[in-house]
């Protein structure tokens, strides 16, 4: 009988940025992540998701359409769309915050327009900042398959918190 691999015995992949990165604006943090200067979070390594673009009020993530993400039906469940969408939505808000600010998702809404699965090639989530205040950001996302067909649309509200600057 074949033994399943022990995930906890695999080397750690991904990581978190040095806290000194908080001294950068959200846009500069995202651009550094796109360039590989800030590590991709562990969830990115788990599903192969990575940021590929960050601009003023925009952020794009790609993830391969993998068989390991499919449900028993062969399709992706809503959680797969939520993973890649939340990254693009939150980071679009992040691009609009000043240094020493962090964000957290407080609401996420997705409308699925067509099924997706391993045949989709890759998933591309393009987030766009819609509105921001000093404490709240609103963003929207378009999720497309590898052929550029829209598979989902969504929006998110994020809380923005300013931290007290500290030395690292």
Secondary structure, 3 states (H helix, E strand, C coil): CCCCCCHHHCCCCCCCCCHHHHHCCHHHHHHHHHCCCCCCCHHHHHHCCEEEEEECCEEEEEEECCHHHECCCCEECHHHHHHHHHHHHHHHHHCCCCCCEEEEEEEEEEEECCCCEHHHCEEEEEEEEEEECCCEEEEEEEEECCCCCEEEEEEEEEEEEECCCCCC
